[in-house]
Each structure stands twice: as structure tokens, then as C-alpha cells.
Amino acid sequence: MSFPQRRLRRLRRTPALRRLVAETHLRVDDLVAPLFVREGIDEPRPIPSLPGVVQHSLASLRAEVRELVGLGVPAVILFGVPAHKDARGSGASDPDGIVQVALRTLRDDVGDDVVLMADLCLDEYTDHGHCGLLAPDGSVDNDATIERYAAAGIAQAEAGADIVAPSGMMDGQVRAIRDGLDGDGFEHVAILAYAAKYASALYGPFRDAVDVSITGGGDRKSYQQDWHNAREALEEIRLDLREGADLVMVKPALAYLDVLARARAEVDVPIAAYHVSGEYAMVRAAAERGWIDGDAVAMEHLTAIKRAGADLILTYFAREIAEVLAP
Ligand code: PBG
């Protein structure tokens, strides 16, 4: 006679049984590696709050991307650290800006073997650190900013980006970028919209990585989403799709698995999740102290993000995970 309360353990008895019935598998094909490239350096620079991640020189970036391609990682997303910042964030749209130079070089190196994505924003390039242009009263000017985004998108497309990824959370940014791309003959370039991007405290290490601090101790709460809200995220996603987004993102990931699951139920386009700098840094810091098994936690976290509904995951663990999963 079998007792119902013992039923569920039968299929957990051996590793092979567990593998056989596993519902979710993290694959190398799910991974997008975020990479930082800094203008005017010859050697990569470590980022103390992101152990294992560096600001690349152009040369070290090329080597890293070749290795990622060798490991089968299908995509990278580039972030630039310019030598000079100004009020308009000129480096974001300059054909000789660091990300544009990097895109051209990588396209020559690896052809179509990897999907080249470019984060599309102004914050890495502005001297005030905001994601947009400032109005005279110090607020971020939505409509002036999205014109700059369209110019940056065209510069990235011209340099060879397959996908541009607007992360500034301005209203109407996707439509402005889509119109700009189409008007310049870049109909084939896709848009990954950071659609549901929250004003999160988990971006701290990233701001070290790109040398961004917001003037006067400001924050991004007037454009990024309030993390008290989930329904609003679905509205953001619907609007971005209507404006022409090809893929949408939820960011950060782990504290927003509810949002990810709701988005998955609602839309059928590919959904990306960004396991952000603070999420990575917390795992690394606790692992360094010997308080958790970092590799095991990373795998658990990233698989959970996939289980919740993500098709692709931007993560600083991409390389390590690819090394573990590589055939
Ligand atoms: C903005 C941008 C940010 C991140 C990705 N794109 C920073 C911000 O919104 O302040 C954060 C990524 C991370 O924390 O890993 N260009």
C-alpha cells in the first residue's frame, strides 16, 4: 500500500531521476554578458564592488568577447565609460564614442557569431549623472532627452549593434528610437526595452563601474519605476510594445519575480531579466566570507529567474556559468 504523503520523494531519490523530471534548465543560450569598456586605458581596471568584473580596455574587451564566443555565450551588452563627460552626454551619439568604436571593432572580430547589444542611455556620458538632459529647473527634460536617444540609437546601429537597449525610462523613448532607426535605414536593428525598470538601490556597484554619481545626491525616482508597484510595470510593457519594442526587460530580477511571472503570462515576446550589479555583489560578498556557496547560489538564483518566466538573463555571472555548463 502506498502512502500519499511519501509520493513526492520517489522521483527525488537519485540525481538521474531528478534530472529526468527537472522542469527548468538554465542554458548557455539564455545568457547575456554585460561588459564595460573604458576609453583611453591600456590595461583593464578592476571594479572593487564587482569582484571579477572589470572596466575593459578595447584590447581586453576583444579578448573577452572572443572567449565568450568560444564558450557559446550568444550575446553581450556593452556599457561605455567615456574619457570626457558633458551636460548633453555627447559621447553617447558620437561615431567615435567608445561604445561605437567597440561595436565596430567587435563586429570585425567576430562577425555574426555573437549578438551585439548596446545599452542606450545618457547617464554614463553626462557630467551630472542623470539619464537625460536637464531643464533649466534641474528636472530631466523628457522630450529633449528622447531626441538624444534617437541619435544615440542611430550611432549604435551604424556601428553595428544588432540590438539597442534603451534604459533611461523616458516616456516615448521606444517610439522615438524606432522612428530614428527606421528613418536612417536601420529597420533590421531590434529594440530591447528596459520596460519595467525600477528605481532600485541594487544598482550601486554599477555606478562605480561606469563612474557615475548623480549631482547633489539626486536619484532617478522621477523616471524609474516605484518598487511599490507591479501593475504599473505591465502598463510600461504594453506601452513599449505598442511603441515598437521587440523584446522587453524586467530589472532588477530577484525582488521582481512576481513582475516577471505576470509579464510572462501577459505577453508573448521574449522577456529579458537583468540580474543587476547589487544582486551579483551580494552573492560574491557573502561567498567571500564563506557564508554561502557562491556558485550554488548563483545557479539557484539564475534558474529561479528563468523559472519565473525570463527567456534571457543579463548577468555578471555569464562567463562563470558558461564555463560550468559548457559541454
Ligand atoms: C543606465 C543603467 C543602469 C544599469 C543598467 N543601465 C544604472 C541606473 O539606472 O542607474 C544598472 C545595471 C546594474 O546595476 O547592473 N544606463
Residues whose N, C-alpha, C, O or C-beta is under 5 A from the ligand:
A	BS01	PBG	C121 D123 S167 L202 Y203 F206 V276 S277 G278
